[in-house]
Structure formats: C-alpha cells, structure tokens
Amino acid sequence: MEPEKVSFDQIEKGEILKAMVAWFEKTKPMKFAQRWDAFSKEAKAKAEQAGYGPHNLDQLIKKVRAKLAH
C-alpha cells in the first residue's frame, strides 16, 4: 500500500490546521512536557507513515516554505 502524502491543497484548505486543533483539544489536560512528548511521537509516526524520513524531511520543509512564500 502506497503511503499517503500530504498535499498542498490539504494545507491550504485548512485540513491540517483542523487536525492540529483537534489534537491540542485532546491533549489539553496534559502538562507541557507530556504534550510535547506525545506530539513528537505522533508527528514522527505520521511522517514515517506518509513516507517521509530523516533523509527527506528537510526537502519537505523546503517545499512547504517555498509554497508559502508565493
């Protein structure tokens, strides 16, 4: 099965933002350190599921920054 990639349309339409807000609501009762740990683990897992790893994460960041600069 091909990993799902995040498209720029998803970012522009706010789908990613909605998911982030839902995550923060879910973790609201946690203290900062617990929340940061949970975020780090979930973000890493989602990136790996989407096919991104340490070797190409910098490329993804560059693409997003370039898109946002326009």
C-alpha positions in Angstrom: 0.0 0.0 0.0 1.3 3.4 -1.0 1.8 5.8 1.9 -0.5 8.9 1.9 1.3 12.1 1.2 0.1 15.5 2.5 -0.8 17.7 -0.4 -0.5 21.5 -0.5 -4.3 21.6 -1.1 -4.8 19.9 2.2 -2.6 22.6 3.9 -4.3 25.5 2.0 -7.8 24.3 2.8 -7.1 24.1 6.5 -7.4 20.3 6.9 -4.0 20.1 8.6 -4.9 23.1 10.9 -8.2 21.4 11.9 -6.3 18.2 12.7 -3.8 20.2 14.8 -6.6 21.9 16.8 -8.3 18.6 17.4 -5.0 17.2 18.7 -4.5 20.1 21.0 -8.0 19.8 22.4 -7.3 16.1 23.0 -4.1 16.8 24.9 -5.3 19.9 26.7 -5.3 18.2 30.2 -1.6 17.2 29.8 1.3 19.2 31.1 3.6 20.8 28.5 6.3 18.1 28.7 3.7 15.3 28.3 2.1 17.2 25.4 5.5 17.8 23.7 6.4 14.1 24.1 3.1 13.0 22.7 3.4 15.4 19.8 6.9 14.3 18.9 5.9 10.6 18.9 2.8 11.2 16.9 4.5 13.5 14.4 7.3 11.1 13.8 4.9 8.2 13.3 2.7 10.2 10.9 5.7 11.4 8.9 7.0 7.8 8.6 3.6 6.5 7.6 3.5 9.2 4.9 6.8 8.1 3.5 8.9 10.9 5.0 12.0 10.1 7.0 15.1 11.9 8.3 16.7 11.8 4.8 13.9 13.7 3.1 12.2 15.7 5.8 14.4 18.8 5.0 13.2 18.6 1.4 9.6 18.6 2.6 10.2 21.7 4.8 11.8 23.5 1.8 8.8 22.7 -0.4 6.3 24.0 2.2 8.4 27.2 2.8 8.7 27.8 -0.9 4.9 27.3 -1.4 4.1 29.6 1.5 6.5 32.3 0.2 4.4 32.8 -3.0 
